[in-house]
Amino acid sequence: MRRALPGIAALLLALAPAAAADTPLRLGHDGRWLTDDQGRVVILHGINMVYKRPPYAPDAVGFGDDDAAFLASQGFNVVRLGVIYKAVEPQPGVYDDDYLARIRSTVDVLAAHGIVSLLDFHQDMYNERFQGEGWPDWAVMDDGLPAQPASGFPNNYLLMPALQHAFDHFFANDGGLQDSYAGAWAHVAARFRDVPGVLGYELLNEPWPGSTWQDCINPTGCPANDAKLEAFDKRVLAAIRGADPTGLVWHEPFVLFNQGAGTSVKALGDPNVGFSFHDYCLAAETTSPPTPDAGCAKADDLVFQNALDHVASTKEALLLTEFGATDAKSVLAPMVQRADRTMVSWVEWHYCGCDDPTTSGPGSKQAIVLDPAKPPAGDNLKTVTLDQLVRPYPQVVAGTPESWSYADGTFKARWTAGKGSSEIVLPARVYPSGYAAQVQGGMITSAKGDRLLRVRACAPEVAVTVTRTGKTSATCKPPPLAVNVTPQRVRAGKRVRLTISVRPAVKGAVVRVAGRRARTNATGVARLSVRFSHAGRVRVTVRSGSRTGRAFLRVSR
């Protein structure tokens, strides 16, 4: 969550060197890029949904199908879904599968709308004893120190020795705390390994280095503490691999990375690992109204560059999993523009206020929906925030992305072409009256006005420009659809069930036969029950956008 740790960002910047298709529901990666089963690059835009109060499940505050449908309608395709360790293992070695069933239900609801879920073992300030949440009570080891001074979030990290000692004991694996934590993750992974829509497992939200945190105010990281964090990552990764051999596992650097500190954590030695990072500009908190002009551009650029440098070294996938916690355009707009510029997928904080005890964006400040128990519409929406976050982007790229950008109704993207179809999300919030698309080096295969612009390359490089007005054009016209109908011979007067298949497979294509019509499913197949009254040759037509195709069948007496 957004935090204000005074003085740290300025020190880090002073020390830093001067040049420093519908969403697929199971993803892998190729270097920094997330990929689908066709090898296409997948870009994610989404929202965090973490409920930090008992019973720690999003459905407890009303998050459900209408919320998932709303997110999909805005073009979002990922939710970082909070899983609270205290709820997973309320007693040592005892797992609450009823709680995990509730999390599974939310994953299923999101997947039904084409949204993937990143399972996030979420914590802030360790446990309720320290005014936070995360670990169960039995996993608190603080040497009997008083939970004082109780200065709230995030100041307790800096000022409360008891909280710092709790992290010291955890990263030392005292009392087998890490072993228990790893066992809980293995249990979760065993339940979710075959669940469609799971993006992966995020090991620990915003780890804190404990009582030696000052050592980590360093642009190159803190080797001694990073070694402990790396050992923890590997321990939990190994436990997860015992349950799920291939699912993506995401790890975070220490939380001071959010303000420009480096990390010396190395590659974890596993091919399916991602790097999750956060970016909150401290300077923006010191001005009213918030503004990025007090050094935020330089600070945020440093955080992004550190993340890009890390995955360039480790070959891990990359995902910005927190930023925002505000409704200030002056903060949100530069961040999403920076993510576009660096081609980084992102997940903003947060869907709702939801009585969040550990955020500096309380109440409606951090929300896009005020109350998930009510329909996400009208006065229940934070339109000022949505207007910054909802934007066009290339959800799927068949090839290698080169650039994309959006400003004032104009979206531009370029990529080096590969096999398959690319998909650009064009939300109605941005293009309420439709759009015009100009495509160079490719053909448009989607229907006019579709909110998912599909482009197939016909040249080594593709460039797309989308505007609110103008004419749609493309370098190449799509080839006709190949249509097959079975059976091809039928008798007049007898009802017959026809199967019409379209290649390439097109979902939603309109099929017409003898005055009857149907639409193709996701595999490009439609079925019709028809009775032909006369003998002769009957035409079957198919249309999908500007693409057409036809076939014939023979009706005999």
Buried (B, 14 or more C-beta within 10 A) or exposed (E): BBBBBEEBBBBBBEBBEEEEBBBBBBBBBEEBBBBBEEBBBBBBBBBBBBBBBEEBBBBBBBBBEBBBBBBBBBBBBBBBBBBBBBBBBBEEEEBBEEBBEBBBBBBBBBBBBBBBBBBBBBBBBBBBBBBBBBBBEBBBBBEEEEBEEEEBBBBBBBBBBBBBBBBBBBBEBEBEBBEBBBBBBBBBBEBBBEBEBBBBBBBBBBBBBBBBBEBBBBBBBBEEBBBBBBBBBBBBBBBBBEBBEEBBBBBBBBBBBBBBBBBBBEBBEBEBBBBBBBBBBBBBBBBEEBBBEBBBBBBBBBBBBBBBEBBEEBEBBBBBBBBBBBBBBBBBBBBBBBBBEBBBBBBBBBBBBBEBBBBBBBEBBBBBBBBBBEBBEEEBBBEEBBBBBBBBBBBBBBBBBBEBBBEEEEBBBBBBBBEBBBBBBBBBBBBEEEBBBBBBBBBBBBBEBBBBBBBBBBEEBBBBBBBBEEEBEBBBEBEEBBBBBEEEEBEEEEEBEBEBBBEBBBBBBBBBBBEEEBEBBEEBBBEBEBEBEEBEEBEBBBBBBBBBBBBEBEBEE
